[in-house]
């Protein structure tokens, strides 16, 4: 069970959040989200 938890933590904390995605023009999801939120905030201001 500890191995399964370790694998899931790896996938959620590194693989899904940091690896570049083609749908985000090669940006990691967290960076793409931050840039999107900045864009939205600039439009709203």
C-alpha positions as CSV (number, residue, x, y, z in Angstrom):
1,X,0.0,0.0,0.0
2,X,2.9,2.4,0.7
3,X,4.2,1.9,-2.8
4,X,0.8,2.7,-4.4
5,X,0.7,5.9,-2.3
6,X,4.2,6.9,-3.3
7,X,3.4,6.4,-7.0
8,X,0.2,8.4,-6.7
9,X,2.1,11.2,-4.9
10,X,4.7,11.3,-7.6
11,X,2.1,11.4,-10.4
12,X,0.1,14.2,-8.8
13,X,2.9,16.3,-7.4
14,X,5.5,16.1,-10.3
15,X,4.3,14.3,-13.4
16,X,0.9,16.0,-13.9
17,X,1.9,19.4,-12.7
18,X,5.4,19.9,-14.0
19,X,5.7,18.1,-17.3
20,X,5.1,20.2,-20.4
21,X,1.9,19.6,-22.3
22,X,1.4,20.1,-26.0
23,X,-2.1,21.6,-25.4
24,X,-0.5,24.4,-23.3
25,X,2.1,25.3,-26.0
26,X,4.7,23.2,-24.2
27,X,4.1,24.8,-20.8
28,X,3.6,22.8,-17.6
29,X,0.0,23.0,-16.4
30,X,0.7,25.1,-13.3
31,X,2.5,27.7,-15.4
32,X,-0.2,27.7,-18.1
33,X,-2.8,28.2,-15.4
34,X,-0.8,31.1,-13.8
35,X,-0.4,32.8,-17.1
36,X,-4.1,32.4,-17.9
37,X,-5.1,33.8,-14.5
38,X,-2.8,36.8,-15.1
39,X,-4.4,37.4,-18.4
40,X,-7.9,37.3,-17.0
41,X,-6.9,39.6,-14.1
42,X,-5.4,42.1,-16.6
43,X,-8.6,42.1,-18.6
44,X,-10.8,42.5,-15.5
45,X,-8.7,45.4,-14.2
